[in-house]
Amino acid sequence: MPLQEFIPPRRLLLGPGPSLVHPRVLRALSTPLLGHLDPVFLTVMNDIQSSLRMIFETEHRFTIAISGTGSAGMEASIVNLVEPGDAVIVGINGIFGTRLASVVDRCGGKAIRLEAPWGECIQPDAIEHALVRSGPVKAVAIVHAETSTGAWQPLEDIGAVCRRHDALLVVDAVTSLGGVAVGVDRLGIDVCYSGTQKCLSCPPGLSPFTMSERALAVVKARRLPCQSWYLDMGMIAEYWTESSRAYHHTAPISMLYGLREALRLIEEEGLPARYKRHQINSNALLAGLEVLGLVPLPPAGRRLPMLNCVVVPAQIPEADIRARLLSQYGIDIGGGLGPLKGKVWRIGLMGESSTEANVLTLLNALEALFLEGGWLSTPGVALQAASRVYSHVSS
């Protein structure tokens, strides 16, 4: 039987990614293809580089979109910098720090694991102590926005610590870029990577990536070739550099069209307004969830506005409620990973998904399910709590 046309159901995407995508981005994805060395397409690449520098808040010349998801950005960061025997301090307070350490191990490097309880953050003095204890360290790798816990890692002092010890700073900003300030140059970040499917609200498939001249010099001075041909930044730089444009691989043309349009939308909104929108909607959501007995996992002041991780009371069948949200209301939220499986919900308010209407829609659905299950006695309380937040903002 021949394949039939696939028409996906409409979903309200409020999980840890992907986020909703603006119709303008979807239209851009469907525009006619150009060759990957066509002069007109090369201007698209230039536009993307310029806009990414704005969002990363950097002057790094080597700022590009890697052909692959955010995990490709993670791999590229490590496989280009780390050679066998190199020591890398990795902050681990969730799944994605654990993955960073695993990539270091696979490169033959020495991953020095600096761990904190899931939901908490890595302290700068702990990093400095590890640098002093460990002798020469090539890099410190840390997750800015830990998607598995909702923890928002402060970076203000870590760049200075790395400079004092001549170590590179690698930052995972897959979930944070476009939702909160990353401040690459201000914070002294050498390598930073993200993903298009979170706060940039573009389909998954590209990894925005920026690398300092200091880090590029390390790449060019490698003793051995990069273990990944596909992610070899020394070679890819020749394609993204205007003066050379040397062929490396066929770029994902349509995805880059989509990213360019997503970046246009961000520029039109403005970063300060975008960051404020994410924070207000998170505040309103958490106000409603706490009335329902759902308490944030990270401590106050360390909670990501675009990824709200809340502890689900033991008496509530969290997987069943998530399944019913999807089947009855078309709302997709995420469950826990690793040791948090079955214990938390991860609710994404990323990019196009971060709206007042979406917050109220989710709270309304949760209220209905909680009333039915006997975990809530008074209807409307969560909606009222969220509405008070919005009223306070508008007054």
C-alpha positions in Angstrom: 0.0 0.0 0.0 1.5 3.4 -1.0 2.3 5.9 1.7 -0.6 8.3 2.4 -0.2 12.0 2.9 0.8 12.7 6.5 -1.1 15.5 8.3 0.1 15.9 11.9 -2.4 16.7 14.6 -2.2 20.2 16.0 -0.4 20.4 19.3 0.3 23.1 21.8 4.1 22.5 22.3 4.9 23.3 26.0 7.6 20.7 26.6 11.4 21.0 26.7 11.5 21.4 22.9 10.7 21.8 20.2 8.7 25.0 20.6 6.0 26.4 18.4 7.2 27.9 15.1 5.9 31.2 13.6 4.1 30.9 10.2 6.7 33.2 8.7 9.4 30.7 9.5 7.3 27.8 8.0 6.9 29.9 4.8 10.6 30.5 4.6 11.3 26.8 4.9 9.2 26.2 1.8 10.8 28.8 -0.5 12.8 27.6 -3.6 16.3 26.1 -3.1 19.5 27.7 -4.1 22.9 26.1 -4.5 25.0 26.1 -1.4 27.7 28.3 -3.2 25.2 30.5 -5.0 26.2 34.1 -4.3 22.6 34.9 -3.2 22.7 32.1 -0.7 26.0 33.3 0.6 24.3 36.5 1.5 21.8 34.5 3.6 24.8 33.0 5.4 26.2 36.5 6.1 22.8 37.6 7.4 22.7 34.7 9.8 26.2 35.3 11.1 25.4 38.9 11.8 22.1 38.2 13.6 23.7 35.4 15.6 26.4 37.7 16.8 23.7 40.1 18.0 21.9 37.4 20.0 25.1 35.8 21.4 26.2 39.4 22.2 29.6 38.8 20.7 32.0 40.2 18.1 33.5 36.7 17.5 34.3 36.5 13.8 33.6 32.7 13.8 29.9 32.7 14.5 27.9 30.2 12.4 25.1 27.7 12.3 26.3 24.1 12.5 24.5 21.5 10.3 23.0 19.5 13.2 21.0 19.8 16.3 22.2 21.3 19.6 23.9 18.0 20.4 26.1 18.6 17.3 27.1 21.9 18.8 28.1 20.0 22.0 30.1 17.5 20.0 31.8 20.2 17.9 32.8 22.1 21.0 34.6 19.2 22.6 36.0 17.2 19.6 37.7 20.3 18.2 39.3 21.4 21.5 40.1 18.2 23.3 42.9 15.8 22.4 43.9 12.6 24.2 45.1 13.4 27.7 43.7 16.9 27.9 42.0 17.7 31.2 38.5 19.3 31.1 36.5 20.3 34.2 32.8 19.6 33.5 30.1 21.0 35.7 27.4 18.3 36.2 24.1 19.2 37.7 21.8 17.3 35.3 21.7 15.2 32.1 23.4 17.6 29.8 26.5 18.2 31.9 26.7 14.4 32.1 26.7 14.2 28.3 29.4 16.8 28.0 31.6 14.7 30.3 30.9 11.6 28.2 32.0 13.4 25.0 35.3 14.4 26.7 35.8 10.8 27.7 35.2 9.6 24.1 37.8 12.1 22.8 40.4 10.5 25.1 40.4 13.5 27.4 40.3 13.5 31.2 36.9 14.7 32.3 37.1 16.1 35.8 33.5 15.9 37.0 32.4 18.7 39.3 29.0 17.7 40.6 26.1 19.5 42.3 22.7 18.2 43.2 20.2 18.2 40.4 18.3 21.5 40.4 21.2 23.4 42.0 24.1 25.3 40.3 27.9 24.9 40.2 29.7 27.5 42.4 32.6 29.5 40.9 34.8 28.9 43.9 34.4 25.1 43.4 35.5 25.6 39.8 38.6 27.6 41.0 39.5 25.0 43.6 39.2 22.2 40.9 41.5 24.3 38.6 44.1 24.7 41.4 43.9 21.0 42.3 44.0 19.5 38.8 47.0 21.2 37.4 46.9 22.3 33.7 43.3 22.2 32.5 42.5 23.0 28.9 38.8 24.0 29.4 35.9 24.3 31.7 32.6 23.2 30.3 29.3 24.1 31.9 25.6 24.2 31.1 24.0 27.6 31.2 20.4 26.3 31.1 20.1 22.7 32.4 17.1 21.5 30.5 16.7 18.4 32.7 16.2 20.4 35.9 15.3 24.0 34.9 18.4 25.4 36.7 19.8 28.7 35.5 23.6 28.6 36.0 25.2 32.0 36.8 28.2 32.7 34.6 29.3 36.1 35.8 32.4 35.0 37.7 33.3 31.8 35.9 34.9 33.5 32.8 37.3 35.5 35.0 38.2 32.3 36.9 39.0 30.5 33.6 41.2 33.4 32.4 43.2 33.4 35.7 44.1 29.8 35.0 44.5 30.0 31.2 41.5 27.6 30.6 39.0 28.0 27.9 35.3 28.4 28.8 32.7 26.3 26.9 29.1 27.0 27.6 26.0 25.0 26.6 23.2 27.6 25.8 20.9 25.2 23.9 17.9 26.2 26.0 18.8 29.8 27.0 19.8 31.5 23.8 17.0 33.9 22.8 15.2 33.6 26.1 17.7 35.1 28.5 20.9 37.1 27.9 23.9 34.9 27.2 26.5 37.7 27.0 29.3 35.8 25.4 31.9 38.7 25.2 30.9 40.2 28.5 31.2 36.9 30.3 34.4 35.8 28.6 33.0 32.7 27.0 35.3 31.1 24.4 32.9 28.6 22.9 29.1 28.7 23.1 26.5 26.6 21.3 22.8 26.4 21.1 19.9 24.8 19.2 17.3 26.3 16.9 14.3 24.4 18.3 14.1 26.1 21.7 13.8 29.9 22.3 14.7 30.7 18.6 11.5 28.9 17.6 12.9 27.3 14.4 12.6 23.6 13.7 15.4 21.4 15.1 18.3 20.8 12.8 20.8 23.6 13.3 23.2 24.6 16.1 24.1 28.2 16.5 27.8 28.3 17.4 30.4 30.9 18.3 34.1 30.5 18.9 36.7 33.1 20.1 40.0 33.7 18.4 41.7 32.2 21.4 39.8 29.0 21.0 40.3 29.0 17.2 44.0 29.2 17.8 43.8 26.1 20.0 42.0 24.3 17.2 44.6 25.3 14.6 47.4 24.2 16.9 46.1 20.6 17.4 48.7 17.9 17.4 46.2 15.4 15.8 43.4 15.9 13.3 40.0 16.5 14.8 38.4 13.1 15.3 35.2 14.2 13.5 35.6 15.2 9.8 32.0 16.4 9.7 32.4 18.7 12.7 36.0 19.8 12.0 35.7 23.6 12.7 39.1 24.2 11.0 37.6 23.0 7.7 34.0 24.4 8.3 35.5 27.8 9.0 36.7 27.9 5.4 33.2 27.6 4.1 31.7 30.3 6.4 34.6 32.7 5.8 33.7 35.2 3.1 37.2 35.3 1.6 37.4 31.6 0.9 34.0 29.8 0.8 35.7 26.4 0.4 33.2 23.5 0.0 33.0 21.2 3.0 29.5 19.7 2.9 26.2 20.6 1.3 24.5 23.1 3.7 20.9 22.5 4.8 19.6 25.3 2.6 16.0 25.3 3.7 16.8 25.2 7.4 19.1 28.2 7.0 16.2 30.1 5.3 14.1 29.2 8.3 16.7 30.3 10.8 17.2 33.6 9.0 13.5 34.4 9.3 13.4 33.3 13.0 16.3 35.7 13.7 14.4 38.5 11.9 11.4 37.9 14.2 13.7 38.2 17.2 15.3 41.4 15.9 11.8 42.9 15.3 10.7 42.1 18.9 14.0 43.2 20.4 16.0 41.2 23.0 15.0 43.2 26.1 11.3 42.8 25.3 11.8 39.1 24.5 13.6 38.4 27.7 10.9 40.3 29.7 8.1 38.3 27.9 9.7 35.0 28.9 10.1 36.1 32.5 6.6 37.4 32.9 5.0 34.3 31.5 7.1 32.1 33.7 6.2 34.1 36.8 2.5 33.7 35.9 2.8 30.0 35.2 4.6 29.3 38.4 2.1 31.3 40.4 -0.7 29.1 39.0 1.2 25.8 39.4 2.1 26.5 43.0 -1.6 26.9 43.9 -2.0 23.4 42.5 0.7 22.1 44.8 3.5 22.0 42.1 6.7 23.5 43.6 9.7 24.6 41.4 12.7 22.3 41.7 15.4 25.0 41.4 15.7 27.5 44.2 14.4 31.1 43.7 16.7 33.2 41.6 18.0 30.1 39.8 14.9 29.2 37.8 14.9 29.3 34.0 12.0 31.4 32.7 11.8 29.3 29.5 12.0 25.8 31.1 9.8 25.5 34.3 10.7 22.3 36.2 8.2 21.6 39.0 8.0 18.7 41.5 4.8 16.6 41.1 3.3 15.5 44.5 3.5 11.7 45.0 -0.3 11.2 45.0 -0.6 12.6 41.4 0.0 10.1 38.6 2.2 12.4 36.6 2.6 10.2 33.5 -1.2 9.7 33.3 -1.9 13.4 33.6 0.7 14.2 30.9 -0.9 11.6 28.6 -4.3 13.0 29.2 -3.1 16.6 28.5 -1.9 15.3 25.1 -4.9 13.1 24.2 -7.7 15.3 25.6 -6.3 18.9 25.2 -3.5 18.5 22.6 -1.0 20.0 25.1 2.5 18.5 25.1 4.6 18.9 28.3 7.7 17.0 29.4 8.4 14.5 32.2 11.6 14.0 34.2 14.9 12.4 33.1 17.3 10.2 34.9 16.8 10.3 38.7 13.9 12.8 38.2 11.9 10.4 36.0 8.3 10.2 37.4 9.0 13.1 39.9 8.9 16.3 37.9 7.2 18.0 34.9 9.3 20.2 32.6 7.1 22.9 31.0 8.6 24.9 28.2 7.6 28.5 27.5 10.1 29.0 24.8 10.0 31.6 22.0 6.7 31.4 20.2 5.3 29.1 22.9 5.8 31.8 25.6 2.4 33.6 25.6 -0.2 34.5 28.1 -2.8 32.6 26.2 -0.7 29.4 26.4 -0.1 29.8 30.1 -3.8 30.2 30.8 -4.7 27.3 28.5 -2.4 24.9 30.3 -3.5 26.0 33.7 -7.2 25.6 32.7 -6.6 22.1 31.5 -4.6 21.1 34.6 -7.4 22.5 36.8 -10.0 20.4 35.0 -7.9 17.2 35.5 -7.0 18.0 39.1 -10.7 18.6 39.9 -11.6 15.4 38.3 -8.9 13.5 40.2 -9.9 15.1 43.6 -6.6 17.0 44.0 -8.2 20.3 43.7 -11.5 21.5 45.4 -11.9 25.1 44.2 -12.0 25.7 40.4 -10.3 28.8 39.0 -7.7 29.3 41.7 -4.7 28.7 39.4 -6.1 30.9 36.7 -6.7 33.7 39.2 -3.1 33.4 40.5 -1.7 33.7 37.1 -4.0 36.6 36.2 -2.9 38.5 39.2 0.7 38.4 37.9 -0.4 39.7 34.5 -2.6 42.4 36.1 0.3 43.6 38.2 2.5 43.9 35.1 -0.1 45.9 33.1 -1.0 48.2 36.0 
